[in-house]
Amino acid sequence: MSTLTSVEAEPKFTFEGINHRLFIEGRGFDFRKLSIDSSGSMVLKLDDLEDRLYSLLDFEEPSVIYVVSRAGSEDLILQGCRITSIIGNECRLSYSKYQAI
C-alpha cells in the first residue's frame, strides 16, 4: 500500500505589487506579493493591514479579484474568491476559477 504525502503546491502565477494592483468591486488596492497556485488557493501579502480590502473580501460571500498591471492592462481575473485565513499581513484565499488575459 502506498502512502500520500502532503506537498505544498507550486505557484502558478506570482505578482509583485510594485508592478500590479488588485481591483475588487472597482476599488484598487496596493499589495506586496500575490502567489496563486493551481490547487485553488492563493497567498496575498500586504504592506499593512488593508481594512478597506477586508471589508470587500469575505469568508463567506465570493468575490471577483482583478490583477491589473500598473501600465493599465488586466493580467488575471480570479472568480469565487473567499478568505480562508488572515495572519498578520498575510491573507490566504481560495478561488474557484481564473482567467488569464
C-alpha positions in Angstrom: 0.0 0.0 0.0 1.4 3.4 -1.0 1.1 6.5 1.2 0.4 10.0 0.1 2.5 12.9 1.4 1.3 16.5 1.5 3.3 18.7 -0.8 2.9 22.4 -1.0 1.6 23.4 -4.4 4.0 25.4 -6.6 2.9 28.9 -7.5 1.2 29.1 -10.9 1.3 32.9 -11.0 3.2 35.3 -8.9 2.6 39.1 -9.0 4.7 41.8 -7.3 2.8 44.8 -6.0 5.4 47.2 -7.4 4.2 46.2 -10.9 0.5 45.4 -10.2 -2.6 46.4 -8.3 -5.7 44.5 -7.2 -9.2 45.6 -8.0 -12.3 44.4 -6.1 -15.7 46.0 -6.9 -13.9 48.8 -8.8 -11.6 49.8 -6.0 -7.9 49.5 -6.3 -5.5 48.1 -3.6 -1.8 48.0 -3.3 -0.1 44.8 -2.1 3.4 43.4 -1.7 3.1 39.9 -3.3 0.3 37.6 -4.6 1.1 33.9 -5.2 -1.6 31.8 -6.9 -1.3 28.0 -7.1 -3.1 25.6 -9.4 -5.0 23.9 -6.5 -7.4 26.8 -5.9 -5.6 28.8 -3.3 -3.5 31.9 -3.1 -1.5 33.9 -0.6 -1.8 37.7 -0.6 0.9 39.6 1.3 0.1 43.2 2.2 2.4 46.0 3.3 0.0 46.9 6.1 -3.5 45.8 7.2 -5.9 47.0 4.5 -9.2 47.4 6.3 -10.8 48.6 3.1 -9.7 45.4 1.3 -11.0 43.1 4.1 -14.4 44.9 4.1 -14.8 43.9 0.4 -13.4 40.3 0.7 -15.3 37.9 2.9 -15.1 34.4 4.5 -18.5 33.5 3.0 -19.5 35.7 0.1 -17.4 35.0 -3.0 -15.8 38.0 -4.8 -14.0 38.6 -8.1 -10.4 40.0 -8.0 -8.8 41.6 -11.0 -5.0 41.7 -11.1 -4.0 44.7 -13.2 -0.6 45.9 -14.3 0.3 49.4 -13.3 0.5 50.1 -17.0 -3.2 49.5 -17.1 -3.7 46.1 -18.7 -5.6 43.3 -17.0 -3.4 40.2 -16.4 -5.7 37.9 -14.5 -9.3 37.5 -13.2 -9.9 35.4 -10.2 -13.5 34.3 -9.5 -15.2 32.9 -6.4 -12.5 34.4 -4.1 -13.0 33.8 -0.3 -10.7 34.5 2.6 -9.6 31.3 4.4 -7.4 32.9 7.0 -5.7 36.1 8.0 -2.4 36.0 9.9 -0.8 39.4 10.3 -0.1 40.9 6.9 -0.7 37.6 5.1 -4.1 36.7 3.8 -4.9 33.2 2.4 -7.7 32.9 0.0 -9.4 30.3 -2.1 -10.7 30.8 -5.7 -12.9 28.7 -7.9 -11.8 29.8 -11.4 -9.2 32.0 -13.0 -8.9 33.6 -16.5 -5.5 34.8 -17.7 -5.8 37.7 -20.1 
